[in-house]
Amino acid sequence: MDRETAIKTTPESLDDTKFILGASTLFHRVEQIIYVALGAVLSVTAMVALAGATRLLWDGLQDWTGTAAVFEIIDRLLFVLMLIEILYTVRASMATGALSSEPFLVVGLIACIRRILVISLETSNVTQPDKWTKSSPELFHAAMTELGVLAGLVIVMVGAIFFIRRFRLG
């Protein structure tokens, strides 16, 4: 018997191995419980947001000539979609024990699209001639700058998702 084998099979090393395995099992179970709790909270949040979107849709049908309700409904539905995508990530993490980058990129992409829609709604009021004020040029410039940054982020995230799917990176 060589020296390394003798060192690995001492009673102290067996106790250490049992302790490490026990601690690892305990941490894995705690992680699973947290994933389940997180999934439950995300599910309830998604259902509440979907109910809110349904309410907005109903109210929007009462005033079907306005476009503000349409933007709000789409914004709320995109929020629900983000929650579902995060819930998928939690479920996949529970099943595989590893995180994947693609769902996070999809959530980020949806968040950028949501923000683009909100900015579009806000600036549609600023650009109307009867609502033009002294602060309108600064607001419009800030909104266009933010839209440019968001457009760049969308391009980067779409490219990242493309390359991940193309080369199966994660």
C-alpha distance (Angstrom), angle and dihedral (degrees) to the residues before:
residue distance angle dihedral
M1 . . .
D2 3.78 . .
R3 3.78 124.8 .
E4 3.89 97.4 -104.1
T5 3.80 92.3 53.0
A6 3.80 90.6 49.3
I7 3.80 90.9 50.8
K8 3.83 93.4 49.6
T9 3.79 94.5 51.0
T10 3.79 100.1 49.9
P11 3.82 115.6 122.8
E12 3.82 91.0 -114.5
S13 3.81 92.4 56.5
L14 3.81 90.7 49.1
D15 3.82 89.5 52.8
D16 3.80 89.9 48.4
T17 3.81 90.8 50.2
K18 3.83 91.9 49.7
F19 3.80 90.1 48.4
I20 3.80 92.6 49.9
L21 3.81 92.2 47.3
G22 3.80 91.2 48.1
A23 3.79 92.8 48.4
S24 3.80 91.0 46.8
T25 3.81 91.0 51.2
L26 3.80 91.2 48.1
F27 3.82 92.5 49.7
H28 3.81 91.1 47.1
R29 3.81 91.1 53.2
V30 3.80 92.2 47.3
E31 3.82 88.7 49.5
Q32 3.82 90.5 51.3
I33 3.83 91.5 49.4
I34 3.80 90.4 51.0
Y35 3.81 90.5 48.6
V36 3.80 90.5 51.8
A37 3.81 92.1 48.3
L38 3.80 91.1 46.6
G39 3.80 90.7 48.9
A40 3.80 91.2 50.7
V41 3.81 92.6 50.0
L42 3.82 91.3 46.6
S43 3.81 90.8 49.1
V44 3.79 93.3 51.3
T45 3.81 90.9 45.4
A46 3.81 91.1 50.9
M47 3.80 91.5 49.6
V48 3.81 92.1 49.2
A49 3.82 90.8 48.2
L50 3.81 90.4 48.1
A51 3.80 90.1 50.3
G52 3.81 88.3 50.7
A53 3.81 90.2 50.7
T54 3.79 89.5 50.5
R55 3.80 89.8 51.3
L56 3.82 90.3 49.3
L57 3.80 89.2 50.1
W58 3.78 91.4 51.7
D59 3.80 91.5 48.5
G60 3.82 89.7 45.6
L61 3.79 90.6 54.5
Q62 3.79 88.7 58.0
D63 3.82 89.7 57.5
W64 3.80 99.9 31.2
T65 3.81 94.7 163.1
G66 3.83 94.5 66.8
T67 3.78 122.7 86.9
A68 3.81 97.9 -160.5
A69 3.79 91.7 80.7
V70 3.79 91.1 53.2
F71 3.81 91.9 55.5
E72 3.81 91.2 46.7
I73 3.81 92.4 49.4
I74 3.79 92.7 48.9
D75 3.79 90.0 46.5
R76 3.81 91.3 51.8
L77 3.80 93.0 45.6
L78 3.80 91.0 50.4
F79 3.80 87.7 51.5
V80 3.81 89.2 53.5
L81 3.79 89.0 48.9
M82 3.81 89.8 52.6
L83 3.79 90.4 51.5
I84 3.79 91.2 50.0
E85 3.79 90.9 49.6
I86 3.81 90.7 50.8
L87 3.82 89.0 47.9
Y88 3.81 88.9 52.3
T89 3.80 89.1 51.9
V90 3.80 90.8 51.7
R91 3.82 91.1 48.6
A92 3.80 92.4 47.8
S93 3.80 90.6 48.0
M94 3.79 90.3 52.7
A95 3.79 92.1 49.6
T96 3.79 98.7 45.0
G97 3.78 103.2 23.6
A98 3.81 90.0 -131.7
L99 3.79 135.0 92.3
S100 3.77 121.2 -121.0
S101 3.78 121.2 -150.0
E102 3.81 97.9 -147.8
P103 3.84 97.7 73.3
F104 3.80 90.1 51.8
L105 3.79 90.2 51.9
V106 3.81 90.1 50.1
V107 3.82 90.4 51.0
G108 3.80 89.8 49.3
L109 3.80 90.6 48.7
I110 3.79 91.7 51.2
A111 3.82 90.0 47.2
C112 3.81 90.5 53.0
I113 3.79 91.3 49.2
R114 3.82 90.0 49.2
R115 3.79 90.7 52.4
I116 3.81 91.9 47.2
L117 3.81 89.3 54.5
V118 3.80 92.3 48.6
I119 3.81 91.9 49.3
S120 3.80 89.9 48.2
L121 3.79 90.2 53.7
E122 3.80 93.2 46.7
T123 3.80 95.2 47.3
S124 3.79 93.5 46.5
N125 3.80 86.5 70.3
V126 3.81 93.3 45.9
T127 3.80 95.0 52.4
Q128 3.79 96.1 54.3
P129 3.83 109.5 106.0
D130 3.80 95.0 -134.5
K131 3.83 91.4 53.6
W132 3.81 96.3 46.5
T133 3.82 114.3 126.6
K134 3.80 135.9 171.4
S135 3.81 90.9 -92.4
S136 3.81 93.5 49.4
P137 3.83 96.3 90.4
E138 3.82 91.8 53.9
L139 3.81 92.1 46.3
F140 3.77 91.3 47.6
H141 3.83 92.3 48.7
A142 3.83 91.5 49.1
A143 3.79 91.2 48.4
M144 3.80 92.5 49.6
T145 3.81 91.0 48.7
E146 3.80 90.5 51.0
L147 3.80 90.5 47.2
G148 3.81 89.6 52.3
V149 3.80 91.7 51.5
L150 3.80 91.1 46.6
A151 3.80 91.2 49.2
G152 3.80 89.0 53.0
L153 3.80 90.5 49.5
V154 3.79 91.1 49.9
I155 3.80 90.8 52.7
V156 3.81 92.2 47.9
M157 3.82 93.4 47.8
V158 3.79 93.9 46.0
G159 3.80 88.8 49.6
A160 3.80 91.4 48.9
I161 3.81 91.9 49.3
F162 3.81 89.6 48.2
F163 3.80 92.8 51.8
I164 3.81 93.1 44.3
R165 3.78 91.1 52.6
R166 3.78 93.2 41.3
F167 3.78 95.7 50.4
R168 3.85 98.8 23.7
L169 3.78 93.1 -125.5
G170 3.76 99.1 157.3
